[in-house]
Amino acid sequence: MDKLDLILGETRIEGLDIAQALGHLNHSAKIYLRVIRTFNKAMPALLDELAGVTEHTLAAYAVQVHGAKGSCYGIGAQVCGDAAHALEVAAKEGDWDTVAHDGPLFVAQASQLLEQLRELEARAEGGSAVAEAGADAEAGARAEAGAAAEAGARAGAAVTAEVAAPAGTLDSAALAAVLEAARACDYQSLQALLEGLELPAGQQGAPGPDGLVAWLRDQADGFAYQAIATRLASLLGM
């Protein structure tokens, strides 16, 4: 267990179930840290939008708080996620009294969680840096030991690379999974799927056409689920 795992294991934040969230992310502390980083970056602006709701903007509010719900569930913040869900239901039903009363309570609750998550991110970033430094040192030693053997192998690999699958393509099944995650505002699945698509070609993912993967990441970081769903539905004919 590396330092990042230890930091997450020792963290206690009321209403946050880190173990549950990790269970949906293949128990990867690095992916969870990225999810937290994204949450901390995008949530302040979303909370500002939610705080500005009026009786005449309930429809837009329902969409916004739906995204907040998925994001909270994605990091294991069940309590905040449940509160956002209740507000979404109220907004869709036109229940202004409930939104007016409970909306500010949710914003305050989520803001408090955000402060604690920023502290967690700072501690986790330090732990991640230590772990990566050790891993880089070990990888460097292995690379030096195998450099001579790899030199000959690269000559043959250069030939086979000419007939490899085109780098501008992506697995349609993987994109369809991203589409479904976006439609469901499933923050956890979306982050895990994008992590796979961003792997170097030859592993699980490959660069997408016209920077598609980078665009998907930008939209996911801003919780723009609808934008992702619209573009991929058009691309895949779904």
C-alpha positions as CSV (number, residue, x, y, z in Angstrom):
1,M,0.0,0.0,0.0
2,D,1.5,3.3,-1.1
3,K,1.3,6.7,0.7
4,L,-1.7,7.8,-1.4
5,D,-3.7,4.7,-0.4
6,L,-2.8,5.3,3.2
7,I,-3.9,8.9,3.1
8,L,-7.3,8.0,1.6
9,G,-7.7,5.1,4.1
10,E,-7.1,7.4,7.1
11,T,-9.4,10.2,5.8
12,R,-12.6,10.7,7.7
13,I,-15.1,13.2,6.3
14,E,-18.7,13.2,7.5
15,G,-21.0,12.1,4.7
16,L,-18.1,10.9,2.4
17,D,-17.7,7.2,1.8
18,I,-14.3,6.9,0.0
19,A,-14.3,3.1,0.1
20,Q,-17.6,3.0,-1.7
21,A,-16.3,5.4,-4.4
22,L,-13.1,3.5,-4.8
23,G,-15.1,0.3,-5.3
24,H,-16.6,1.8,-8.5
25,L,-13.1,2.9,-9.7
26,N,-11.3,-0.4,-9.6
27,H,-10.0,0.6,-6.2
28,S,-7.6,3.0,-7.9
29,A,-6.5,5.8,-5.6
30,K,-5.0,7.7,-8.5
31,I,-8.2,7.8,-10.4
32,Y,-10.1,8.8,-7.3
33,L,-7.7,11.6,-6.7
34,R,-8.3,12.8,-10.3
35,V,-12.1,12.7,-9.6
36,I,-11.6,14.7,-6.4
37,R,-9.5,17.2,-8.3
38,T,-12.1,17.6,-11.0
39,F,-14.9,18.0,-8.4
40,N,-12.9,20.7,-6.5
41,K,-12.3,22.6,-9.8
42,A,-15.8,22.5,-11.2
43,M,-18.1,22.5,-8.2
44,P,-17.7,26.1,-7.1
45,A,-19.1,27.5,-10.3
46,L,-22.0,25.0,-10.3
47,L,-22.8,25.9,-6.7
48,D,-22.9,29.6,-7.7
49,E,-25.4,28.8,-10.4
50,L,-27.6,26.8,-8.0
51,A,-27.5,29.6,-5.5
52,G,-29.0,31.9,-8.1
53,V,-32.2,29.9,-8.7
54,T,-35.5,31.7,-9.0
55,E,-39.1,30.5,-9.3
56,H,-38.8,31.1,-13.1
57,T,-35.6,29.1,-13.6
58,L,-36.7,25.8,-12.0
59,A,-36.3,23.8,-15.3
60,A,-32.7,24.9,-15.7
61,Y,-32.1,24.3,-12.0
62,A,-33.3,20.7,-12.3
63,V,-30.7,20.0,-14.9
64,Q,-28.0,21.7,-12.9
65,V,-28.8,20.0,-9.6
66,H,-29.0,16.7,-11.5
67,G,-25.4,17.1,-12.5
68,A,-24.5,18.0,-8.9
69,K,-26.2,14.9,-7.7
70,G,-24.1,12.7,-10.0
71,S,-20.9,14.4,-9.1
72,C,-21.6,14.0,-5.4
73,Y,-22.4,10.3,-5.8
74,G,-19.3,9.9,-7.9
75,I,-17.0,10.9,-5.0
76,G,-18.9,8.9,-2.4
77,A,-20.8,11.9,-1.0
78,Q,-24.0,10.1,-0.4
79,V,-25.6,12.6,1.9
80,C,-25.0,15.5,-0.5
81,G,-26.1,13.4,-3.4
82,D,-29.4,12.5,-1.7
83,A,-30.0,16.1,-0.9
84,A,-29.4,17.1,-4.6
85,H,-31.7,14.3,-5.7
86,A,-34.6,15.6,-3.5
87,L,-34.0,19.1,-4.9
88,E,-34.1,17.7,-8.5
89,V,-37.4,16.1,-7.8
90,A,-38.8,19.2,-6.3
91,A,-37.7,21.4,-9.2
92,K,-39.2,19.0,-11.8
93,E,-42.5,19.1,-9.9
94,G,-42.4,22.9,-9.7
95,D,-42.2,22.9,-5.9
96,W,-40.6,26.3,-5.5
97,D,-41.1,26.4,-1.7
98,T,-39.0,23.3,-1.2
99,V,-36.3,24.5,-3.6
100,A,-36.3,28.0,-1.9
101,H,-35.9,26.5,1.5
102,D,-33.6,23.4,0.9
103,G,-31.6,24.8,-2.0
104,P,-29.4,27.1,0.2
105,L,-29.0,24.4,2.8
106,F,-27.6,22.1,0.0
107,V,-25.2,24.8,-1.2
108,A,-23.9,25.4,2.3
109,Q,-23.5,21.7,2.9
110,A,-21.7,21.1,-0.4
111,S,-19.5,24.2,0.2
112,Q,-18.4,22.8,3.5
113,L,-17.6,19.4,1.9
114,L,-15.7,21.2,-0.8
115,E,-13.4,22.9,1.8
116,Q,-12.6,19.5,3.3
117,L,-12.0,18.0,-0.1
118,R,-9.6,20.7,-1.0
119,E,-7.6,19.8,2.2
120,L,-7.7,16.1,1.2
121,E,-6.6,17.0,-2.3
122,A,-3.6,18.9,-1.0
123,R,-2.6,16.0,1.3
124,A,-3.2,13.4,-1.4
125,E,-1.2,15.3,-4.0
126,G,1.8,15.2,-1.7
127,G,1.4,11.5,-1.2
128,S,1.0,10.9,-4.9
129,A,4.1,12.8,-5.6
130,V,6.1,10.7,-3.2
131,A,4.7,7.5,-4.7
132,E,5.4,8.6,-8.2
133,A,8.9,9.6,-7.4
134,G,9.7,6.2,-6.1
135,A,8.0,4.5,-9.1
136,D,10.0,6.7,-11.5
137,A,13.2,5.8,-9.8
138,E,12.4,2.1,-10.1
139,A,11.3,2.4,-13.7
140,G,14.5,4.3,-14.5
141,A,16.6,1.5,-13.1
142,R,14.7,-1.2,-15.1
143,A,14.9,0.9,-18.3
144,E,18.7,1.3,-18.0
145,A,19.1,-2.5,-17.4
146,G,17.0,-3.4,-20.4
147,A,18.1,-0.7,-22.8
148,A,20.5,-2.9,-24.9
149,A,18.0,-5.6,-25.4
150,E,15.2,-3.2,-26.3
151,A,17.4,-1.5,-29.0
152,G,17.2,-4.6,-31.2
153,A,13.5,-5.1,-30.5
154,R,12.7,-1.6,-31.6
155,A,14.0,-2.2,-35.1
156,G,11.5,-5.0,-35.6
157,A,8.7,-3.1,-33.9
158,A,9.1,-0.2,-36.2
159,V,8.1,-2.5,-39.1
160,T,5.0,-3.9,-37.5
161,A,4.0,-0.4,-36.4
162,E,3.3,0.5,-40.0
163,V,0.4,-2.0,-40.1
164,A,-1.0,-1.2,-36.7
165,A,-4.6,0.0,-36.2
166,P,-5.2,3.6,-37.2
167,A,-4.5,6.0,-34.3
168,G,-7.5,8.1,-35.3
169,T,-10.0,5.5,-34.4
170,L,-11.7,4.6,-31.1
171,D,-13.6,1.5,-30.1
172,S,-17.3,2.2,-30.7
173,A,-18.3,0.1,-27.7
174,A,-16.1,2.2,-25.5
175,L,-17.7,5.4,-26.8
176,A,-21.2,3.9,-26.4
177,A,-20.3,3.2,-22.7
178,V,-19.2,6.8,-22.3
179,L,-22.5,7.9,-23.9
180,E,-24.6,5.9,-21.5
181,A,-22.6,7.2,-18.5
182,A,-23.2,10.7,-19.7
183,R,-26.9,10.1,-20.2
184,A,-27.1,8.7,-16.7
185,C,-24.9,11.5,-15.2
186,D,-22.8,8.6,-13.8
187,Y,-19.8,10.5,-12.7
188,Q,-17.8,7.5,-11.4
189,S,-18.3,5.4,-14.6
190,L,-17.6,8.4,-16.9
191,Q,-14.3,9.2,-15.1
192,A,-13.2,5.6,-15.2
193,L,-14.1,5.2,-18.9
194,L,-12.2,8.4,-19.9
195,E,-9.2,7.2,-17.9
196,G,-9.2,4.1,-20.1
197,L,-9.6,6.1,-23.3
198,E,-6.6,8.3,-22.4
199,L,-4.2,5.4,-22.1
200,P,-1.5,5.3,-24.7
201,A,-2.4,3.6,-27.9
202,G,-1.7,-0.2,-27.8
203,Q,-3.0,-0.5,-24.3
204,Q,-6.8,0.2,-24.0
205,G,-7.3,3.6,-25.7
206,A,-6.1,5.5,-28.7
207,P,-6.2,9.2,-29.7
208,G,-9.7,10.0,-31.0
209,P,-10.6,11.9,-34.2
210,D,-10.3,15.6,-34.0
211,G,-9.2,15.5,-30.4
212,L,-12.4,13.8,-29.3
213,V,-10.9,12.3,-26.1
214,A,-9.5,15.7,-25.0
215,W,-12.9,17.3,-25.7
216,L,-14.7,14.6,-23.7
217,R,-12.3,15.2,-20.8
218,D,-12.9,19.0,-20.9
219,Q,-16.7,18.5,-20.9
220,A,-16.6,15.9,-18.1
221,D,-14.5,18.3,-16.0
222,G,-17.3,20.8,-16.3
223,F,-20.0,18.3,-15.7
224,A,-21.4,18.9,-19.2
225,Y,-23.1,15.6,-19.5
226,Q,-25.7,16.8,-22.0
227,A,-23.0,18.1,-24.4
228,I,-21.2,14.7,-24.2
229,A,-24.4,12.8,-24.8
230,T,-25.5,15.0,-27.8
231,R,-22.1,14.7,-29.6
232,L,-21.6,11.0,-29.0
233,A,-25.2,10.2,-30.0
234,S,-24.7,12.0,-33.2
235,L,-21.3,10.4,-33.8
236,L,-22.6,6.9,-33.1
237,G,-26.0,7.2,-34.6
238,M,-27.6,6.5,-31.2
